[in-house]
Structure formats: structure tokens, C-alpha cells
Amino acid sequence: MGAEHRPGDRPILGREHELAAIDGLISSVRRGLGGALVLRGEAGIGKSALLGCAATSANDLGVVPILGVRSEMSLGFAALHQLLNPF
């Protein structure tokens, strides 16, 4: 199993609610369920740090990182292309 965040771990201070949501989603995936989580916010608020914690927690699952780029917002399926291209 992955290293889920326990209350005393505190990989990111003050983000317990977000980490709990991430861990809940990862737990659901381990049980064979699907799901999605949207991280949205201004630059510099810790979205990448939360995603790093998610990847660490899901180290036993297949994690494929992709990068969303603002200039590709108008291109349909740009992120899907990034996701599937290596395969």
C-alpha cells in the first residue's frame, strides 16, 4: 500500500482537508473505484506540492504525470494527447 498521510505526518502544514480528499480518492482507486479531483487556484498556493504528495501516496499505483499549459487551453484534447502519447 502507498504511504497515506496520517494526521501526525503533516507533509504540508494547514492542508489537512485537501490531503484527506486526496487520500480518500486514492483509497477509492485501490478498491477498484474511479474518481476525479480538480486542484484549482492562483499561482503559488501549493497545487504542485499537493500533487507531489498525491504521487507519493499512490506510489504503488500507476501514476502518469502530465502538465497543463495555459496556451493549450483552446486545443481540444491537448492533455489527453500528453497522457496517451507515451503509450
KOLLUM-77475 format. One line per field, with one value per residue: residue number from 1; residue in three letters; x, y, z of N, C-alpha, C, O in turn. Coordinates in Angstrom, 3 decimals. Each point is the difference from the previous one (the first is absolute). Example, Ala and Ser with C-alpha at 12.3 -4.5 7.8 and 13.67 -1.06 7.14 Angstrom:
voba = (1 / 2);
torkol = (ALA / SER);
nxx = (13.190 / -1.386);
nyy = (-5.690 / 1.069);
nzz = (7.800 / -1.385);
caxx = (-0.890 / 0.820);
cayy = (1.190 / 1.190);
cazz = (0.000 / 0.060);
cxx = (0.900 / -0.770);
cyy = (1.200 / 1.090);
czz = (0.000 / 0.730);
oxx = (1.036 / 0.509);
oyy = (-0.019 / 1.108);
ozz = (0.665 / 0.169);
***
This chain:
voba = (1 / 2 / 3 / 4 / 5 / 6 / 7 / 8 / 9 / 10 / 11 / 12 / 13 / 14 / 15 / 16 / 17 / 18 / 19 / 20 / 21 / 22 / 23 / 24 / 25 / 26 / 27 / 28 / 29 / 30 / 31 / 32 / 33 / 34 / 35 / 36 / 37 / 38 / 39 / 40 / 41 / 42 / 43 / 44 / 45 / 46 / 47 / 48 / 49 / 50 / 51 / 52 / 53 / 54 / 55 / 56 / 57 / 58 / 59 / 60 / 61 / 62 / 63 / 64 / 65 / 66 / 67 / 68 / 69 / 70 / 71 / 72 / 73 / 74 / 75 / 76 / 77 / 78 / 79 / 80 / 81 / 82 / 83 / 84 / 85 / 86 / 87);
torkol = (MET / GLY / ALA / GLU / HIS / ARG / PRO / GLY / ASP / ARG / PRO / ILE / LEU / GLY / ARG / GLU / HIS / GLU / LEU / ALA / ALA / ILE / ASP / GLY / LEU / ILE / SER / SER / VAL / ARG / ARG / GLY / LEU / GLY / GLY / ALA / LEU / VAL / LEU / ARG / GLY / GLU / ALA / GLY / ILE / GLY / LYS / SER / ALA / LEU / LEU / GLY / CYS / ALA / ALA / THR / SER / ALA / ASN / ASP / LEU / GLY / VAL / VAL / PRO / ILE / LEU / GLY / VAL / ARG / SER / GLU / MET / SER / LEU / GLY / PHE / ALA / ALA / LEU / HIS / GLN / LEU / LEU / ASN / PRO / PHE);
nxx = (0.824 / -1.705 / 1.427 / -1.478 / -1.264 / 1.879 / -1.820 / 0.584 / -1.209 / -2.202 / -1.046 / -2.166 / 1.621 / -1.087 / 1.316 / -0.199 / -0.701 / 1.485 / 1.207 / -1.145 / -0.029 / 1.795 / 0.327 / -1.203 / 0.891 / 1.581 / -0.768 / -0.722 / 1.590 / 0.714 / -1.454 / 1.611 / 0.447 / -1.904 / 1.314 / -1.125 / 1.902 / -1.549 / 1.832 / -1.042 / 1.076 / -0.273 / 0.666 / 0.939 / -1.733 / 1.320 / -0.516 / 1.460 / -0.206 / -1.627 / 0.477 / 1.136 / -1.200 / -0.931 / 1.268 / 0.324 / -1.576 / 0.418 / 1.184 / -1.818 / -0.234 / -1.634 / 2.140 / -1.961 / 2.222 / -1.498 / 0.398 / -0.787 / -0.740 / 0.840 / 2.225 / 0.241 / 0.154 / 1.349 / 1.822 / -1.237 / -0.930 / -0.132 / -1.676 / -1.913 / -0.073 / -0.459 / -2.192 / -1.213 / 0.328 / -0.109 / -2.160);
nyy = (-1.182 / 1.116 / 1.476 / -1.508 / 1.590 / -0.152 / -0.495 / -2.058 / -1.057 / 0.252 / -1.404 / -0.021 / 1.433 / -0.935 / -1.782 / 0.600 / 2.127 / 1.672 / 0.568 / 1.350 / 2.183 / 1.234 / 0.718 / 1.862 / 1.943 / 0.988 / 1.135 / 2.073 / 1.572 / 0.826 / 1.663 / 1.197 / 1.274 / 0.644 / 1.042 / 1.519 / 0.683 / 1.329 / -0.028 / 1.000 / 1.021 / 1.418 / 1.536 / -2.022 / -0.752 / -0.320 / 1.413 / 1.595 / 1.819 / 1.445 / 1.452 / 1.801 / 1.627 / 1.470 / 1.595 / 1.770 / 1.597 / 1.320 / 0.304 / -0.165 / 2.223 / -0.713 / 0.452 / 0.940 / 0.176 / 1.392 / 0.674 / 0.764 / -0.155 / 1.559 / -0.111 / -1.389 / 1.914 / 1.329 / -0.604 / -0.098 / -0.256 / 2.208 / 0.696 / 0.371 / 1.968 / 1.854 / 0.332 / 0.863 / 2.215 / 0.626 / 0.559);
nzz = (0.000 / -0.928 / -0.849 / 0.757 / -0.954 / 1.172 / 1.227 / 0.584 / -1.581 / -0.217 / -1.405 / 0.591 / 0.445 / 1.725 / -0.162 / 2.152 / 0.140 / -0.221 / 1.819 / 1.378 / -0.543 / 0.539 / 2.095 / 0.418 / -0.693 / 1.249 / 1.764 / -0.470 / -0.121 / 1.960 / 0.390 / -1.013 / 1.772 / -0.929 / -1.446 / 1.204 / -0.936 / 0.903 / -1.313 / 1.721 / -1.674 / 1.710 / -1.473 / -0.270 / -1.204 / -1.811 / -1.662 / -0.554 / 1.285 / -0.548 / -1.636 / 0.711 / 0.975 / -1.432 / -0.926 / 1.325 / 0.069 / -1.768 / 1.883 / 1.284 / 0.051 / -1.321 / 0.417 / -0.629 / 0.278 / 0.931 / -2.096 / 1.949 / -2.108 / 1.386 / -0.230 / 1.759 / 1.157 / -1.190 / 1.137 / -1.853 / 2.002 / 0.413 / 1.298 / -1.078 / -1.046 / 1.187 / 0.299 / -1.676 / 0.082 / 2.147 / 0.095);
caxx = (-0.824 / 0.732 / 0.197 / -1.034 / 0.350 / -0.677 / -0.058 / 1.255 / 1.053 / 0.029 / 0.945 / -0.236 / -0.721 / -1.249 / -0.718 / -0.537 / -1.254 / 0.338 / 0.701 / -1.001 / -0.749 / 0.898 / 0.143 / -1.275 / -0.081 / 0.967 / -0.564 / -1.071 / 0.632 / 0.513 / -1.140 / -0.528 / -0.916 / 0.610 / -0.301 / 0.770 / 0.200 / 0.481 / 0.753 / -0.121 / 0.334 / 1.021 / 1.384 / 0.748 / -0.728 / 0.344 / -0.628 / 1.030 / 0.397 / -1.061 / 0.119 / 1.162 / -0.435 / -0.884 / 0.838 / 0.700 / -0.983 / -0.446 / 1.211 / -0.258 / -0.907 / 0.608 / -0.175 / 0.537 / -0.101 / -0.129 / 0.100 / -0.963 / 0.604 / -1.063 / -0.085 / -0.668 / -1.396 / -0.925 / 0.202 / -0.779 / 0.666 / 1.453 / 0.461 / -0.187 / 1.111 / 1.172 / -0.162 / 0.045 / 1.116 / 1.067 / -0.442);
cayy = (1.182 / 1.260 / 0.678 / 1.008 / 1.008 / -0.094 / 1.338 / 0.455 / 0.107 / 1.392 / 0.311 / 1.400 / 0.593 / 0.690 / -0.532 / -1.295 / -0.257 / -0.372 / -1.287 / -1.026 / -0.239 / -0.735 / -1.354 / -0.687 / -0.377 / -1.080 / -1.197 / -0.475 / -0.627 / -1.304 / -0.908 / -0.238 / 1.057 / 1.126 / 1.294 / 1.127 / 1.093 / 1.193 / 0.963 / 1.262 / 1.140 / 0.930 / -0.480 / 0.076 / -0.365 / -1.351 / -1.070 / -0.975 / -0.717 / -0.973 / -1.064 / -0.789 / -0.868 / -1.021 / -0.977 / -0.777 / -0.875 / -0.999 / -0.577 / -1.382 / 0.063 / 0.586 / 1.449 / 0.565 / 1.461 / 0.852 / 1.403 / 0.872 / 1.256 / 0.957 / 0.283 / -1.117 / -0.077 / 0.012 / -1.211 / -1.116 / -1.261 / 0.156 / -0.783 / -1.396 / -0.329 / -0.159 / -1.200 / -1.244 / -0.049 / -0.935 / -1.375);
cazz = (0.000 / -0.018 / 1.282 / 0.186 / 0.994 / 1.278 / 0.580 / 0.579 / -1.014 / -0.428 / -1.066 / -0.348 / 1.126 / -0.264 / -1.158 / 0.411 / -0.710 / -1.372 / 0.039 / 0.300 / -1.241 / -0.893 / 0.525 / -0.213 / -1.408 / -0.234 / 0.630 / -0.880 / -1.170 / 0.437 / 0.126 / -1.330 / -0.409 / -0.700 / 0.572 / -0.508 / 0.949 / -0.693 / 0.805 / -0.717 / 0.827 / -0.470 / -0.021 / 1.246 / 1.212 / 0.424 / -0.788 / -0.379 / 1.215 / 0.264 / -0.997 / 0.393 / 1.102 / -0.575 / -0.702 / 1.028 / 0.629 / -0.968 / -0.595 / -0.416 / -1.147 / -1.193 / -0.050 / -1.237 / 0.120 / -1.180 / 0.363 / -0.648 / -0.421 / -0.300 / -1.439 / -0.675 / 0.439 / -1.130 / -0.794 / 0.509 / 0.326 / 0.119 / 1.153 / -0.345 / -0.894 / 0.856 / 0.820 / -0.791 / -0.931 / 0.361 / -0.114);
cxx = (0.866 / 0.084 / -1.035 / 0.405 / -0.835 / 0.043 / 1.328 / 1.107 / 0.228 / 1.027 / -0.128 / -0.852 / -1.266 / -0.803 / -0.618 / -1.261 / 0.279 / 0.692 / -0.959 / -0.824 / 0.838 / 0.125 / -1.282 / -0.155 / 0.945 / -0.494 / -1.109 / 0.568 / 0.533 / -1.123 / -0.664 / -0.995 / 0.754 / -0.343 / 0.857 / 0.075 / 0.576 / 0.709 / 0.037 / 0.358 / 1.099 / 1.382 / 0.626 / -0.734 / 0.230 / -0.653 / 1.015 / 0.472 / -1.047 / 0.061 / 1.205 / -0.325 / -0.905 / 0.814 / 0.748 / -0.952 / -0.424 / 1.181 / -0.178 / -0.945 / 0.752 / -0.303 / 0.682 / -0.144 / -0.165 / -0.015 / -1.043 / 0.643 / -1.107 / -0.147 / -0.692 / -1.474 / -0.972 / 0.142 / -0.769 / 0.864 / 1.524 / 0.536 / -0.141 / 1.120 / 1.274 / -0.061 / 0.232 / 1.209 / 1.118 / -0.389 / -0.160);
cyy = (1.242 / 0.618 / 1.096 / 0.937 / -0.191 / 1.365 / 0.506 / 0.215 / 1.442 / 0.303 / 1.446 / 0.587 / 0.709 / -0.523 / -1.358 / -0.364 / -0.476 / -1.357 / -1.146 / -0.327 / -0.807 / -1.446 / -0.807 / -0.462 / -1.159 / -1.305 / -0.593 / -0.701 / -1.377 / -1.025 / -0.257 / 1.027 / 1.087 / 1.300 / 1.072 / 1.053 / 1.168 / 0.879 / 1.293 / 1.119 / 0.845 / -0.636 / 0.152 / -0.421 / -1.445 / -1.128 / -1.081 / -0.805 / -1.048 / -1.157 / -0.887 / -0.947 / -1.112 / -1.075 / -0.884 / -0.987 / -1.136 / -0.712 / -1.454 / -0.080 / 0.559 / 1.478 / 0.513 / 1.523 / 0.677 / 1.438 / 0.789 / 1.339 / 0.938 / 0.234 / -1.117 / -0.121 / -0.075 / -1.236 / -1.160 / -1.234 / 0.100 / -0.831 / -1.488 / -0.477 / -0.205 / -1.284 / -1.281 / -0.125 / -0.975 / -1.470 / -0.402);
czz = (0.000 / 1.381 / 0.142 / 1.125 / 1.249 / 0.669 / 0.571 / -1.010 / -0.449 / -1.085 / -0.480 / 1.124 / -0.464 / -1.169 / 0.302 / -0.773 / -1.432 / -0.048 / 0.301 / -1.250 / -0.985 / 0.465 / -0.166 / -1.433 / -0.306 / 0.618 / -0.858 / -1.222 / 0.369 / 0.151 / -1.350 / -0.496 / -0.745 / 0.697 / -0.635 / 1.095 / -0.772 / 1.011 / -0.793 / 0.952 / -0.609 / 0.041 / 1.383 / 1.255 / 0.430 / -0.757 / -0.370 / 1.203 / 0.368 / -0.993 / 0.294 / 1.135 / -0.516 / -0.705 / 0.979 / 0.656 / -0.912 / -0.650 / -0.434 / -1.193 / -1.201 / -0.073 / -1.258 / 0.097 / -1.357 / 0.491 / -0.774 / -0.299 / -0.454 / -1.509 / -0.775 / 0.375 / -1.173 / -0.891 / 0.623 / 0.223 / 0.109 / 1.160 / -0.269 / -0.927 / 0.817 / 0.791 / -0.799 / -0.903 / 0.410 / -0.192 / -1.437);
oxx = (1.150 / -0.644 / 0.282 / 0.755 / -1.229 / 0.886 / 0.254 / 1.028 / 1.142 / 0.915 / 0.973 / -1.119 / 0.009 / -0.967 / -0.153 / -0.177 / -0.588 / -0.290 / 0.157 / -0.316 / -0.514 / -0.105 / 0.050 / -0.484 / -0.370 / 0.168 / -0.104 / -0.525 / -0.124 / 0.239 / -1.030 / -0.615 / 1.215 / -0.763 / 0.872 / -0.867 / 0.970 / -0.575 / 0.503 / -0.366 / 0.562 / 0.230 / -0.193 / 0.529 / -0.527 / -0.021 / -0.290 / 0.288 / 0.351 / -0.203 / -0.053 / 0.436 / 0.075 / -0.276 / 0.148 / 0.362 / -0.367 / -0.087 / 0.798 / -0.268 / 1.083 / -1.148 / 1.190 / -1.110 / 0.639 / -0.195 / -0.043 / 0.609 / -0.835 / -1.118 / -0.395 / -0.664 / -1.032 / -0.814 / 0.283 / 0.789 / 0.684 / 1.021 / 0.861 / 0.480 / 0.732 / 1.015 / 0.667 / 0.338 / 0.512 / 0.876 / -0.370);
oyy = (-0.031 / -0.457 / 1.160 / -0.375 / -0.004 / 0.796 / 1.203 / 0.589 / 0.454 / 0.791 / 0.588 / -0.458 / 0.722 / 0.648 / -0.829 / -1.158 / -0.976 / -0.815 / -1.099 / -1.164 / -0.909 / -0.922 / -1.202 / -1.104 / -0.932 / -1.066 / -1.220 / -1.026 / -0.945 / -1.201 / -0.671 / -0.194 / 0.124 / 0.016 / -0.287 / 0.090 / -0.163 / 0.368 / 0.046 / -0.034 / -0.332 / -0.977 / 1.011 / 0.187 / -0.434 / -1.133 / -1.190 / -1.190 / -1.107 / -1.153 / -1.210 / -1.151 / -1.137 / -1.190 / -1.199 / -1.153 / -1.078 / -0.429 / -0.506 / -1.091 / 0.565 / 0.382 / -0.233 / 0.525 / -0.385 / 0.255 / -0.047 / 0.611 / -0.359 / 0.146 / 0.204 / -0.957 / -0.663 / -0.206 / -0.412 / -0.370 / -1.012 / -0.670 / -0.779 / -1.126 / -0.962 / -0.674 / -0.919 / -1.111 / -0.704 / -0.856 / -1.139);
ozz = (0.438 / 0.945 / -0.301 / 0.897 / -0.062 / -0.311 / -0.053 / 0.335 / -0.075 / 0.228 / -0.471 / 0.231 / -0.996 / -0.401 / -0.898 / -0.379 / -0.464 / -0.877 / -0.532 / -0.245 / -0.652 / -0.809 / -0.263 / -0.252 / -0.713 / -0.594 / -0.122 / -0.433 / -0.780 / -0.124 / -0.065 / -1.048 / 0.148 / 0.966 / -0.821 / 0.869 / -0.741 / 1.024 / -1.122 / 1.175 / -1.044 / 0.712 / 0.675 / 1.095 / 1.024 / 0.481 / 0.117 / -0.128 / 0.408 / 0.379 / -0.218 / -0.003 / 0.467 / 0.157 / -0.237 / 0.231 / 0.468 / -1.150 / -0.789 / -0.503 / 0.154 / -0.229 / -0.212 / -0.092 / -0.979 / 1.189 / -1.230 / 0.878 / -0.831 / -0.494 / -1.148 / -0.398 / 0.095 / -0.900 / 1.125 / -0.870 / -0.152 / -0.153 / 0.409 / 0.129 / -0.233 / 0.176 / 0.474 / -0.409 / -0.870 / -0.122 / -0.285);
***
